[in-house]
Amino acid sequence: MQHHLNLSVGAGIDVDLASSAFVRTGVGGDGQFAASYEVRDKGFFFNVGLGADYRVMNYGMNGMTHAYASQDRDGNPISYRYVYSGYSETQHTLYATLPIRLGYIIQDRIYISAGVKAALPIWNTYAVKATMYTEGVYTNLIDPVSQNVPSFAYYPKSSYSGSGTYTAPTLYVSPSLEAGVVFELTQKISCRLGAFAEYALPIGGKCPHTEIVNYAAIDMNPQTRSQENLKSGLAFGSLLNGKMNASATAHAGQNIVKDWSQFLSVGVRATFSFNVTKYKPVCKCLGLYY
């Protein structure tokens, strides 16, 4: 039986398979690093280690409109509307990982392996960019008064942003498969270079959902509203923890994503293996005969 210490690095393309009627999921990516202890015997190998994964994901959502009963600066009743034409989100997540893997090396050249990895989210952030304009709908006018009347708080289309931390599941468990080629670098060092596929399944609790846009810090007074206040006070939540606002003109109160994300990752991994087996010296003694 041989003993090895391994260092592995990998990179993959990620897709979020969570079900949603609203969100467009772009292609994301992840980087992986792990250190492990491995034992080998007759071509079979088994390793267990500790590591870290870093995942970046991109999401998008089509337009939405939020409407509130209000007044204009002259006291006329209106439906004051925030009209969004774009909403995009980038997520960054760091995981502490525990990978376990069992494999077989075929004729010292080809290997196949299967395993499972537990991943604990320890840092979850998101950043949102949205395009939005405001307008007023009057009961005595056919068309809304829109965008280009800042004195009445009808602001032109502009970019708004926000960021924060999102709630992730307690744990992800990822079954995985890997196959590739073994390269002997030196007598004691080898490298396994292969392709992998992982499917991350969430474990723990129900996904929380809060309104996707928070207007609590916005000045609603018709006499003192300002676009500066709107830019500084508007707060965006993460799409993955969000639901449509009660003020939305369509799909009000509906969850944007039904449940936790499930990630499919496909990529390449290089594992550098250092043979640390201590061999017992063979004694070749010279026999003396009398």
N, C-alpha and C positions, 0 to 999 in steps of 0.2 A: 504493500500500500504506500502511495506517495502523498506528500503533503505540500500544498501550494498556497501562496498568498496572491490574491488577484486585485488588480485595479482596472475598472472598466469605465469607458466613456461612450456615450451614445447621443444620437439626435434623431428626432422623428417629426413627422407631420401628423397633426391631430385634427379630429373631427368630433364635434359634440353631437351625440345622437339623441339628446333630450327632445321630447315632443313639444312643439309649439306652433300655434296658428299665426303668430305675429312676427317671430324672430327669424332673420336670415343669419345662418351660421357660416362665417367665413372659414378659411383654412387657417389653423393655428399651428404652433410648433412647440417642441419641448427639448430640453437638454437634460442629460442624465449622467450622474457620477455615482460610483459605488466601490467600496472596498470589501473584500470577502475572503473567507477561509475555505479552502477546497481540499477534498480528499479524492484520490483516484485509485481505481483498482480494475485492471483488465479492460481498459477502455471506458469504463463507467466513471463519471465524476458527479460529485454532489458538493454544492457550496451554499453558504449562508453569509449574509453580509449586512452592512449598513451603508446608506447613501442619501442622496438628495436629488430631487427632480425639480426642474423649473419650467413651468408651462405658460405660454402666452396664447390667448384666444381672442378672436375678433367676432363681434356680433353687430347686427344692424336691424333696424325696425323701420317700417314705412311710416308715413305721416299719421298724425293724430291731432284732434282738436279738443281743447278743454274750454267750457263755457260757464260763466258765472253771471248771475243777475246783479246788475250794478246801475250806476248813473254816470252820465258824462259830466263834464265840469259845469254845464249849465243846468244840471238837475234833471235832465231828460232820462227816462228809464231805458236801459240798453241791456243787451246780452253781450258782456265783454268776453272776447275770445282770444285764446292763445293758439295759434295755428302752427303746428310743427310739420315741416316737410322732410325732415331727416333726423335720425337718432342712431348714433354709432357708439359702440362701447369696446374698449380694450381691457382685458383682464390679465393680471400677472399673479401667479400663484407659485409659492415655494412649498415643497413637500419634504418631510423626513421619511425615508423609505427603509423597508426591511425586505430585501429580495431573497428568495429561496429558489434553487434551481437544481434539476437533475438532468444529466445528459449522457451521451455516449459518443466517443470518438471512433470513427470508422477508419481503420488502416492508417492511423496517424495523420490523416489529411482532412477528412470531412467530419463535421460534428452536427448533431441535432440535440436539442434540449427543450424541456418544458419546465414551467415554474409558476410561481405566484409571488406577487409583491404587495405588501401592505404599505400604503402611503398616507401619512398624516399631514393634512394642510396646516402649515404654521404661519403663513403670511399670505393674505388674500386682499388684493387691491384692484380697483377698477377706475377707469377714467372715461367720461362721457363727453361727446360733442354733439350738439343739436343745432339745427337751423330753425328759426321761429320768427313770426311776426304777429302783431296784435291788431285787432279790429273791433268795431262796435256794430251790433245789429240793432236797428231801430224798427219799431213796429210800424212807423209811418213812412218808411223808405223801402223801396224794392231791393236795393243792393246795400250791403254793409259799407260803412265808412272804414276804409282799410289802409293800413301801413303808413302812409305819408302825411299824417296829421299829428306830429308829436305833441302839439299843444293840448290835444285831447287824449293823449296817451295811446295813440295808434301809431306804433313804431314800425319802421321798415324791417324787412327781412334781415336778420343778423345772426351771428354765431354765438352760442352760449355753451358753457362747459361746466363740468363738476367732477369730483372724484371722491373716493372714500374706500372703506373696506366692506366687503360683502360677506355674507354668511355661507360657509361651505359645510358639507356633511362632516361628521366626526372622523370618518375614515373612508378611504378607497381601497378595494381589493382588486388586483389586476391579474387574472390568468394570462399567461404569455407563452409564445412559441418562438424559437430561434433556430436558425440553421446557417452554416457557413463553412469556412475553410480555416485550417490550423496552419500557422507558419512557425517554424522553429527558428528563433532569432539567434540564440546561443545554446550551449549545452544545458543551461539552467533556466532560460527564459523563452517562452513561446507567446504567440498572439493568436487569439481566435477572432476572426473578422467575419461578421455575419449580419443577416437581415432579421429583424424581429417584428412581432405584432403583439400588442397588448390591448386588453379591453378592461377599462377601469370602471368598476361597479361601486356605487355609493352605499355606505353603511351608516345608519344612525339617524333617527328622527325624521320629522316631516320638514319639507322645505318651507321656510317662512315667506310670507308675501306682504309687502306694504306698497302703498301707492307710488307709482313710478316717478312722479314729480311732486315735490313738496313746496307749497306756496306760503308756508307759515310766516316767512320773513319778508314777504312782499307787501309793500304799502298799497292798500286797496282804496285809499282816500282819493276821490276824483280830482281834488284840488292840488294834491301834493305828489301824485304818482310821477315817477321818472324812470327813464330807461337805465340810468346808472343804478338805481335801486333794484331794478329787475335783474340786471346782470350780476349784481353782488349777492342778491338774496335768493335767487332761484336755486333749488337743490334737487339734484337728480339721484335716483336710486339705481342700483344694478338691475339689469334686465332679468337676471336669474333669480332675484328675490322680489321681483316687482309684480304689481297688478295694475290694470288700467284704473285711473282715477275715477271716483264717483261722478266727477264733472265731465267725463269724456262723452262726446256726442255719439260714439260708437263703442260697443263692447265694454261699457262701464262696469267696473268691479271685477272683470275677468282676469284670472292669473295669466301672465304673459308666457311663462314656462310652467308646465304642469307639475314637474317634479325636479329632483336633483339632476345635474348633468351626468351623462355617461360618455366617456371618451374612448374612441378607437384611435390607437397610435400605431403607426407603421414607420420603421426607420432602420438605421444601421447602428451596430455597436461593435466596438473593439475592446477586447478583454486581454490585458497583459498578465500573464501567469508566471510567477516566480517559484521555482521548485526549492523548497526549504527542507526537504527530507534529509534527515541525518542517517547516514548509512553506517552500519557497524563494520569496522575494519576486519578483513579476512586474515586470519593468522596462518602463515605458511612457515611452519617450524621445521628446522633441519634435524632429522632424527639421528641419534648417535647409537651405534651398536658396538658391543664388546664381544 
